[in-house]
Amino acid sequence: MRHQLLLVISFILCPKVLLLDEPLVSLDPIIINDTKKNLVTYAKQGNIVIISTHIISIAQQISDEILILSNGKLIMFKNCLDSQNFEKYVIENI
């Protein structure tokens, strides 16, 4: 519940840059779906949303660009592949 409250407060405060660490952890599937939609909408309104996650599919579903930290190096990916191909591409190229 605390996690959900912090997400709601983040949207209410409406910062130009929103930095979230694993924002979808411990949420139920309906809230996860709503939160992903809200994050995409928030970014389309001219805000910057930076998300830290270990789940490639979440990053792929809601991001334009994805940075992956691997062996101390940052690797940037443009999000232009479907989810199955993207996950395979990331795994093969890191």
C-alpha positions in Angstrom: 0.0 0.0 0.0 2.8 2.4 0.8 4.3 1.8 -2.6 1.1 2.7 -4.3 0.8 5.9 -2.2 4.2 7.0 -3.2 3.4 6.6 -6.8 0.2 8.6 -6.4 2.1 11.4 -4.6 4.7 11.4 -7.4 2.0 12.1 -10.0 0.3 14.7 -7.8 3.5 16.6 -7.4 4.0 16.6 -11.1 7.8 17.0 -11.3 9.4 17.6 -14.7 11.7 14.7 -14.1 10.3 11.6 -12.3 12.9 9.0 -11.1 11.4 5.7 -10.0 13.2 2.6 -8.7 11.2 -0.6 -9.5 7.9 1.2 -9.6 5.8 -1.8 -10.4 7.1 -4.2 -7.8 4.5 -5.5 -5.4 1.5 -4.2 -7.3 -1.4 -6.2 -8.6 -1.8 -6.8 -12.4 -4.6 -4.2 -12.7 -2.6 -1.5 -10.9 0.5 -2.4 -12.9 -1.4 -1.9 -16.2 -2.8 1.4 -15.0 0.6 2.6 -13.8 2.3 1.8 -17.1 -0.4 3.7 -19.0 0.0 6.7 -16.6 3.8 6.7 -16.9 3.6 6.7 -20.7 0.9 9.5 -20.6 3.0 11.5 -18.2 6.1 11.3 -20.4 4.0 12.3 -23.5 3.0 15.5 -21.6 6.7 16.7 -21.9 8.0 15.2 -18.7 11.0 12.9 -18.3 10.4 9.6 -16.7 13.5 7.5 -15.6 12.8 4.0 -14.4 15.1 1.5 -12.9 14.0 -2.1 -13.4 15.4 -5.6 -13.7 12.5 -6.7 -15.9 13.3 -6.2 -19.6 9.6 -6.6 -20.7 8.5 -3.7 -18.5 11.3 -1.5 -19.9 10.3 -2.5 -23.4 6.6 -1.8 -22.9 6.9 1.7 -21.6 10.2 3.2 -22.8 11.5 5.0 -25.9 15.1 4.4 -24.9 16.6 1.7 -22.7 20.0 1.8 -20.9 21.4 -1.4 -19.6 24.2 -1.5 -17.1 26.3 -4.6 -17.9 29.8 -5.2 -16.5 30.2 -1.6 -15.6 29.3 -0.3 -19.0 26.1 1.4 -20.1 24.6 0.1 -23.3 21.8 2.1 -25.0 19.0 0.5 -27.0 16.3 2.3 -29.0 13.0 0.6 -28.3 12.1 -0.4 -31.9 11.5 -4.2 -31.7 8.6 -6.3 -30.5 8.9 -7.7 -27.0 10.2 -11.2 -27.9 12.8 -9.9 -30.4 13.8 -7.1 -28.0 14.5 -9.4 -25.1 16.4 -11.8 -27.3 18.4 -8.9 -28.8 19.3 -7.5 -25.4 20.4 -10.9 -24.0 22.5 -11.6 -27.1 24.1 -8.2 -27.1 25.1 -7.5 -23.5 
